[in-house]
Structure formats: structure tokens, C-alpha cells
């Protein structure tokens, strides 16, 4: 693939998106990339949903989650697959960031409460404190980072992580 040039004459940034990621799932990321002249190329990635190409890409991959329930599902119900992905990233020297598109109440996972259904019961049945404990264990064991952001800023935050501008 030849590199594209941005309007200012510099090499344009290319964002790789995993082909297993549902097309159109992250319109907010696509819009950010369009506005910032970032080309998106769909390809199969070893781990995560997004990586950058070229010099300075830093071996970072970001796996996006639409909210705490999807994160909990990955950590609890799909634990073996999720753990294997974290192990693969570690083995290959890829820094994996799990970016969840949800602002936590008071910035704390343990303050998160499941939305209620029409019947008044919580839609999701997991303990946020247990999820936090599992995340800390995976973070320590596999050096995976768990981060949260407002869905309106996902594109910007994603690129900042991939460029190594955010921890």
C-alpha cells in the first residue's frame, strides 16, 4: 500500500480496523477519522479492533467496547477467548488497551448500576466490584489497560492511545 498525503503534504495517518469488527458499528470513530484525514483500512488484526500503521505506531492495539455490559460479558461469559487475546498481545509485545465507551459515575466502576428494564429489574446481573477485581487481575497478569471515555470523544481518544499520547 502506498502512503497517502494529507493536505499539508505530510504522510496521512492510516488506521487499521479489524475485519471482525462490524462495519458501521463505530460511526463516531469513522466521523472523527474523516474530519482529521485519517484513512481507515479494514484488515484482519491479531488482537484488538484498531491499530496504526507506519513509523511511530508503537505496537499498540485498542479493543473497543460499547459499554460496561459488553466489557463484563467479555470478562465473565467470554473469559477464555478474552484471556487468550490478552495473552496473545503480551506474547507478541503488543500493548492492548480496552477502551469502553461509557463514563463511570464519579469515575468509579463500583458506582456503576445497571439500567432497569420496563419491569423495574436490572437488565444486567453482574457485580461491578467483581468486574473491577477481574480487570485488575488481568491488568497485572497481562499488562492490558482498561480505560473509559465518553462515546462522543472515542475517535480522538482512540487515536491518542494509538499514538502513545495517552496512558
Buried (B, 14 or more C-beta within 10 A) or exposed (E): EEEEEBEEEEEBBBBBBBEEBEEEEBEBBBEBBEEBBBBBEEEEBEBBBBBBBEEEBBEBBBBBBBBBBBBBBBBBEEEEEBBEBBBBBBEEEBBBBBBBBBEBEEEEBBEBEBEEEEEEEEEBEBEBEEBBEBBEEBBEEBEBBBEBBEBEBBBBBBBBBBBBEBE
